[in-house]
Amino acid sequence: MRKDYKKILVIGSGPIVIGQAAEFDFSGSQACRSLREEGYSTVLVNSNPATIQTDLETADKVYVEPLTVESVAKIIEKEGIDGVLSGMGGQTALNISAELANKGYLEKYGAKLIGTQPEAIDRSEDRELFKETMESIGEPVPKSRSVSSVEEALEAVKFIGSYPVLIRPAFTLGGTGGGIAYDEEQLRSICALGLSYSRIHQVLIEESVLGWKEIEYEVMRDSKDNCIIICNMENLDAMGIHTGESIVCAPCLTLSDHDLQKLRTASLKIIRALKIEGGCNVQFAFDPKTHDYRVIEVNPRVSRSSALASKATGYPIARVAAKIAVRFNLDEIPNHITGTTFAAFEPTLDYIVVKIPRWPFDKFRSVDRHLGTQMKSTGEIMAIGRTVEEAILKGLRSLEIGNKGLDPIDMTDEEIHKELKNPTDRRIFAIGEAIRRGWDLDCIAKEASWDIFFLQKLKNIIDMEKRLKSEELTD
């Protein structure tokens, strides 16, 4: 534990936007409480007053000010801040912290970033540095090239070989400014938008891994290089749909133990190479046919997925990450739930957790409902069950969209085919309707790029529905 910090600044995430909402209010509040437990004086800055963390009891001093580099620098100077915690306010706080370091404000006022350092942030967020780091440790990444102009993007496509390509802007949130380009016209449009959103005016043009599984690992590391896996998660929707738009299941259910261990080893190797201190989220694309994988990206901070993993496992990720930032080690942080173990113990799930996104299309009726690499969902539910079927049914009821579960949907066969191939928020109901009409599961799996394991679970729900309708109740 570092005792030389007198005041620690926690930077919030600002206004609620798609991909960055209440989960960071949760993590910032937990971080302040965690630091105050150890006797540190905390200062919180956030531009959004409608949060729990801006309650005067959360931190010793609370500032509701614009989240700009200049504004935060003035607070650092005024309060005599000597430690800045960057990883609790989403992409907003991460970008501000990186700029504070790059523009010399931290050095000028004698403050330091605590937790993940600027070099680690750059290695994770700068697309070219990230690619170089992964290649240096032998981890496979999609064939790609970082560009700073539309003309360079056109050259990158020639290098990759063919369309479609993915466009991933650097230092952005929720896939903002990114997308999938199937031709030059789309490439020019998406690339121009991505470059305008990127803090460093950079996008990555990446080969397509559309149709592969998307697997996530939530990882924690301390300054002594102790690492643990908090949990793994499996997206039901394949690559091409943002993880924030996808139904997610924890733990992974369709990968073999060999594949899970392979990705686990890669995750630990990656967080060590990036030198991230605290929590991070590692995203993989996994080909179930060849068992090959690619490292897609790493969030070097507490993320939206971290909030899900934290609640799914009971492991207080934000609380532990805050203590790691002040040089606690995992084997020194007590687990408040068990009261006997420490944060170095990995959680074990003997139940199923399902996350389902909630979209605001009932309020924004003119918006394109199709799902892709940019987030449109404004919320999500988490359901826990003893089986996949139970968790999915609980989750669908919890969406509060007027359905009781996997309800029938009024669609023609042609409309269902379109929904499977080019999904909207109604995809799971379209899949249920296809199963209800007796469609072959293999055909549905091929069209929707879903694993047949989960289709069988939906079929179990439909079969029980038919039994309840056709059979009399027994005593």
Helices and strands as residue ranges (DSSP letters): E 7-11, H 22-37, E 41-46, E 61-64, H 69-79, E 83-85, H 90-102, H 105-109, E 112-114, H 118-125, H 127-136, E 144-147, H 150-160, E 165-169, E 179-181, H 184-197, E 203-207, E 213-221, E 227-235, E 248-250, H 257-274, E 278-287, E 292-299, H 304-313, H 317-325, G 330-332, E 352-358, E 379-385, H 388-398, H 413-421, H 427-436, H 441-448, H 452-470
